Amino acid sequence: MKRFSNILLMADAALEDSIALKRAVALALNNQASLTLVDSVDSIPTEMQMAVTAITPAELLDIVVSDKREQLEKVVTCAAKNGVDIKTNVLIGKPFLEVIRQVLRNKHDLVIKCVEPSATLKEVLFGSTDMHLMRKCPCPVWIIKPTEHQHYRRILAAVDQDPEDTVKDILNRQILEMSTSMALTEFSELHIVHAWHLGTENIFRSDRTDVTDAEVDAMVAEEADKRKQWLENLVSTYGNKGDKDAVDYLDPQLHLIKGGATHIVPTIAGELNVDLIIMGTIARTGIPGFFMGNTAESILTQIDCSVLTIKPPDFVSPVSL
């Protein structure tokens, strides 16, 4: 089962009552993991610098950082009653860049963050910092919807097949490991979805070929059987004995649905009213600064639940120390 050892939590405006803090503390306890709470100061607004002439911008920055550090320490003092030792840090600079650098420096294996408060509409649920982290942070990123339930009732794991891509196969197994571990912790229903299609179906059904509809139907049915066997085999063989025991106990519901993942995953998430989607993000090359696959990016713009994204094992962040 997936066990975290070094968790990083990003502070939010309502930190003391934050569901993200509660989940981070519970996860640290369950995993016997270290927990670091960070806040950030991007820059001192120009108007604030102009309003204060008695001190330098550097001195003003020190005051802001000190104030944030005091706020974090208050939260840590309260959380310590639960037996969790929480470290704190105030980062100076662009939030997503400094968080990723903190991950790289200290080898954090999970970042937890609440959805940005400005992101109120479904289409912009995940704000700029959230998307940057999901694109570029090397470890899993768990973005939590602040209005979510105290416990996840349903978790949806999205997996994809590519026989020629060994990285995707490893990523699928990481997704299953994470989702089974989370479902056990949360006492949740676990749903696993795989969206598929026969790439040549439209061509065969066009006037450009002599293939009959019956022959195309047979090809589609054969592909459906292959995908069903692949999904069942993936779920039954993905991990060690402990993982298999967990899968047997959870008895996950498998959803093999014909269609594009960009439509299927958000649709079934809505129909099932899931609380958390666990999915992978595949790095793309050739587009500077953009490191998330088209499918993942499209899905994220259509959902309004919490999400945990996982990178391939060979992912290298474009952010450097």
N, C-alpha and C positions, 0 to 999 in steps of 0.2 A: 504494500500500500504506500501511496505517496505520503512522505512525511517531510514537512518543512523544518528547516533548522535556523534560518536567519531571515526574519520577516521585516519588511519596511512598510510603515504606515504613514501616509501623507495626511497632515492635519487638515481639517475643514472648519468652516465657520462655527458650526455647532458641535465642536469636538467633544465636550464633556458628555453630551447626550447623543453622540453620533453612533449610529448602528455599525459604522465601519470600525470604530474603536472597540465596541463590544465583540464584534466578530474577530478582530485581530487578537484581543486578549484571550478569547476562548480558544482560538486556533493555536496560539502560543502555549497555552496550558496543555491542550491535548497532544501537541507535538513536542512538548518540552523544548520549545524553540526560543531563541532570543528575539526580542522585539525592539525595534528602533522607531521612534516617533519623530518625524521631521516636519518643519514648516519652512517657508522660504520667503525671501525678500527679493523681489525682482530689481527694483530701483526706487529711489526716493522721488516722488512726483515733483516736477519743476515748481509747481505753485507752492508746495510745502517748503521747498528750499528757499524760494523768494520771500515767503512769509516769515521765515526765521533767519534773521541776519546776525544774531549774537553768536552763533556757532557755525562751524564749517559743515559742508555736506557729509564729510566723513564722520564727524561727531554725531550728526543727526542720524546717520545710518547705524552707528553703534547703539544709539538710544532705541531705535526701532527693533534692532536685533535683540537687545537686552529685554525689551518688553515681550517679544514673542517667546524668548527663552523662559521667562517667568511664567507665562501662560502655559507652556508645555509642562513645566515642572509641577504646576498645580494639578494638572491632569494625571501626571505620573504618580503623584502622592496619593491620589484617590485610587488609582488602579493598583497600587502596591498592596492594598488591602486584600486583593484577590490572589496575592502570591506571585505576581508577575513583575519581574525586574525589567523596567523599560528604560532604554537609553534615549537621549534626546539630541537633536542637532538642528540648528537653524542654517539653512543653505542660502547663499547669496548669489543671485543670478537668475537666469531664465529657469522657471521651475522644472520643466521637463528635462532640460539639459543637466541641471544639477542633481536631480533625482537619479538619472541614469548614471551619472558619474559616481554618485554615492553607491549605487548598485555594483558598479565595476570595482570600486575601491574596496568595498567590504563584502563582496560576494554574496549579496542578498539573493535568496531564491524565490521570493514572492514580493510583489508590490501591491498594497491595498490602498484604494482611494475611493472617496465618494464622488459621485457625478458632480460636475461643476454646477453651482447654483444657478448660473445664467442659462443653463441648458434646460429649458422648460418644455419645449415642443418636441414631439417624437422625432422629427427630422433632424433636430440638433441636440438630441439627448446627450451625446458624448461631445464635450467641448474640445477646444484646441489642445489643451494639455493632455486630456484623456487620449485623444487620437494619436498624438505624438508618442505617448508612452506605449500604446498598443502597437504602433508601427516600429518603434526603434529600441525599446527596452529589451535586453537579452533574456530576462527571466519572465515567468508568468505574471500577468497584470490582471488584477481583480478589481473591476470598476463596479461599485455598489450603488444601487439606486436608494436614495435616502428614505424613501417611503415603502421599502420592501417589508415583507413579513419578518418576524423575529426568527422564524425557521423556514427554510425552503421546503415547500410542499412538493414541488416537481422540478427536477433538473433535466435539461436536455443536452445531450452530447452530440455534436455534429461531426461525422466522419466522412472521408472521401476516399475513393479508390483510384489508384494509378499504378498498374502492375509494373511499369518501367521506372517508377520513382520510389526508391528505397527510403528516401527521407520522409516522404509522405506516409509510408507504412509505419515508420518509427513514431512519427507525429500522432498518427491514429492511436497507437498504443499508449502514448503519453496522455492523450485525451481521455481514453478509457480508464487509465490508472487514476487520473485526477478526478474524474466524475464518479467512479465507484467509491473512492475515498471520501469525497464530499457528501455523497448520498448516504453513506454509512454514518458519518458524523451528524448530518442533519436529519436523519430518519426520513429521507425523502424517497418519493417515487423516482426511478431512473428511466429515462426514455432516451433511446439512441436512434438517430435519424441518418439515413443515407439517401440522398437524392441522386438519381441516375437518369440517363437517356441513351438511346442508340444514336450515335453521332451521324450515321448515314441514313437514318430513317427518312428524313425529308427528301433526300436525293432519290431514294428508291421509290418513294411515293409520287414523285414528279413524272411529267411526261417524257423526261429525258432517258428513262430506262424502260425495259420490257418486263421488269419484275412485277408480279401480281401483288395485289393487296394481301392475299392469303399468304404468300411467301414472306412478305414483310412482317405480317402479324406473327408468323412462325419465328422469324429472326428476333423480333421484339420479345416474344415469350421466352426464347432461349437465353437472351441477354438477361431478362428478369430472373431466371433460374440461377444463372451464374452469379449475379449480384447477391441474390438471397444466400447462396452457399458461401460466398465470400464474407458477407456480413456475419452470418452465424459462426463461421470458422474464426473470424477476427475476435468476436466476443468470447468464444469458448477457449481460445488459445493465447490470448494476448500477454499473459503474465505468468507469475509463479503460482504455486499452490494456494498461497494466501489470497491472491487476486481471484483465482477461480472459485474459491470458497465464498468470497465476497459477492461475485457475480451470481452464484447459485442462490445465495441468501437474498439478494436484492431482486432477482428475477426480472431483469430490465425488459421493458417493452420495446421491441424493435419496430421501426417504421421505415419500410423500403418503399419510396415514393418516386414515381416516374415524373421527371421534370427538372428544371434548373434549380440549383441550391439557393441562388439569390432570391427565388420566390418561395421555394418549399420550406426552407428553414424558418423564415419569419412567419409564414402562414401557420405552420404546425405549432410554433411557439405560442402564437396567439390563440389557436384553437384549444391547446392544452392548458393555457394560462400558466406557463412555466415561470418560475421565479429567477432561474439562472440558466444561461446558455454557456456551455464550455466548448470552445472551438479553437482551431489552429489558425495561425496566420502564416502564409508562405511568402518569403522574401522575393521581390522582383528585382531584376537587374536592368540597367540601362536608363532608369529614370532617377536622377539624383534627388535624394531627400525623400523618396517614396519607397517604403519597404513593406507594404502590405498588399496582398493579392487582391485582384478586382473583386472576387467573390466575397471575401471577408469584409472588405470595405463596404460593399453594397448591402450585405446583411446587417452590418452595424448601423446603417442609416435607417433601417426599417424596424428595429426592435425597440421596446421600451422597458426591458427588464435588465437586471444585473447581468454582467458578462465577465467570463474569465477566459482570457486569450493566452495561447501557448505558442511559443516559437519553435521552429525546428531545431534539433540539437546542434546543427552546425551554423546557426545564425550568428553573425558578427554585427554588433551594433555600429552604426555609422558615427556614433558619438564617441569621442576619445577623451581620455583623462587630460 
